[in-house]
């Protein structure tokens, strides 16, 4: 099998990992954690979300986090931005890249954003245009690509239609999310075949959840199809609200472990990353689902 | 990518899952659990080990378990057999298949069995000959194929040499074990390429551990190379003694989930399997590492 020589990992733990957590992490701890992550070799960190605090109280300190962190050379600091108000705050926080988001599933988009996908596209276009004016690049998350908790199967035609609309706005990268962690390698192949017929591999990122243990298996298929950007969350932080107690995002350290063992370069120092995972696990006060973190703790 | 249409899963939980556990599971509970597993559609269950009780006290009731379980039609009931004395007991217990075992790593074999690999081969040949006389098929486990806790890398030449010796004895199947859960998909490809140049895909089974989250990723590669037999342990039961607290065997339900989602038939009823996993988790009194089990518990 043929694999890429190097892969870029985008750390989403400080945003996607924390956003659904009922545990409040102090602002100074968020800052300390992001600074630790900045020193692991990771070149991209999504640090927070500029969503209204009413919706994501766990990240209500977005502006303080954005202003408080060190800016390491070579690291892109991104944040989730839902609308123009969020973008204003993100710009005030000195963010490098604005991440917009929507669901491929109509029902999930409505439950999550309270708008239709058509209405959402309209808002995201405005955010994208304004971000461009402020010289920010934009990344789009398309969630529930591989399954929806309400609609179950999401038609590939819908994924293609929304992807095309987002790229037409001028987003630089599209991250396809397996929001409920239900994807399998054969499905990843089918979805990527359809998308890679329209877009290039370097426009697409994959955002897997390990809810059912398939995150790295799905990644193998994506790697074989030429994908070189993957989202990860330190410690596997980020539970899925539809399956409490289960694991959420693919753990960055599990991704790095596998890639480095396969001689695919990530530029991430695994020991430093594991130390950062252990640190945030202690702050969370509960065992995180990352596999490599448990090995690390038992051997260190 | 091309995948097999169906896969056979060999359940090793009652043996490999329990053997290193400090928790004593009552004989009647072991029997009840195996009977539950027999009704899931699994066609192969390794029920215990006829190793001297001094070495594996958790399975000191091997003969009672073997005599106490129901025998479901179409299910092969296997047991681990280290030597001729073990085989006598296994025969008394009415076992269908004898599983022999050794390490690919010289040091691990010595620490585990207290013999050189050459001495072990001699004993396994005798066990195999005697099993054949009693009309039992034999399966061999070769552990530490993908890495050793003492020697780290295990030369592929050593794996090939021992595999050839075991097949010359007349074993029907060789199960390659990633004992420390350190394998990666690229390595699985390298090892299988070497072995499939000498043996057919239906002679080889893979026995992955999910210690570092790579079990299903490794499985994807093995499936792509034509392997159709995989070992699993319900609940992911079976900690690795070298990494306490970490996960051990690939969870049978995680394997079944991924395969069935890929439209690869296993003949296993996932709901019944998850119920059996939940049942043994309650008996163990601690959370088991299986991903699908946690989703099942939160949604049932």
Interface residues (C-beta under 8 A of the other chain):
Chain A: X1 X3 X182 X184 X185 X186 X187 X189 X210 X211 X212 X213 X214 X215 X216 X217 X219 X220 X221 X224 X243 X244 X245 X246 X247 X251 X254 X257 X258 X261 X262 X263 X290 X291 X292 X294 X295 X297 X298 X299
Chain B: X1 X3 X182 X184 X185 X186 X187 X189 X210 X211 X212 X213 X214 X215 X216 X217 X219 X220 X221 X224 X243 X244 X245 X246 X247 X251 X254 X257 X258 X261 X262 X263 X290 X291 X292 X294 X295 X297 X298 X299
